[in-house]
Amino acid sequence: MLVSVRLFAGLRERAGSERIEVDLPEGATVGDLLAAMELAPRSCVAAVNREYAGPDTPIGAGDEVALVPPVSGGAGAVRRARVTGESLDVGALAAAVRDPRAGAVVLFEGVTREVDELEYEAYVEMAEPRLAAIAAEEAARHGLCAVAVEHRTGSVPLSEPSVLVAVSAPHRGEAFAGARAVIDRVKAEAPIWKVEVSADGRRRVEGTLPPL
């Protein structure tokens, strides 16, 4: 069977295409796909139907398959989980998590530093549900009232925000801990990649593989 595989970041650049066709036998698994493409097992992670998949996960005809290279790093309501090419509005995100139960609001703003700009690429169809899942899980874990998270794609100039996380909670301790947990997981798990752009040229930022 022919499987259409979507590629991102360095994998896309090396292949010269954002999508390739791979011929696999019926009943093939993710491990078979990686072997057919001559990729080391931990050089990337596969996503099947927008869920991270291990090497034993079967691939069927018509499944949506993507290869994700290392990414450039409940109780509360998820008010926003968005990946956008537009500029991020700090005030609007903070306002989104206001809640009558909350005595603390914490906002994290990740900005471009030291280079002229950062260029972000994302597997948007998978990244947005992943952001929402992270927000919901950490809201439940830390007893947050509300969570909102946004990430930019495209070019982000020096000192402008590329990612925002806003949380509200009854007390500051939960708010700080919850915001930290959300941004740490977004950096580790969301399929988003970045390239540094400066007068010296372009450099793809190395990342880590997301956990399965």
Buried (B, 14 or more C-beta within 10 A) or exposed (E): BEBEBBBBBBBBBEBEEEEBEBEBEEEBBBBBBBBBBEBEEEBBBBBBBBEBBEBEBEBEEEBBBBBBBBBBBBEBBBBBBBBBEEEBEEEEBBEBBEBEEBEBBBBBBBBBEEBEBBBBBBBBBBBBBBBBBBBBBBBEBBBBBBBBBBBBBBBBBBEBBBBBBBBBBBEEEBBBBBBBBBBBBBBBBBBBBBBBBEEEEEEBBEBEBBEE
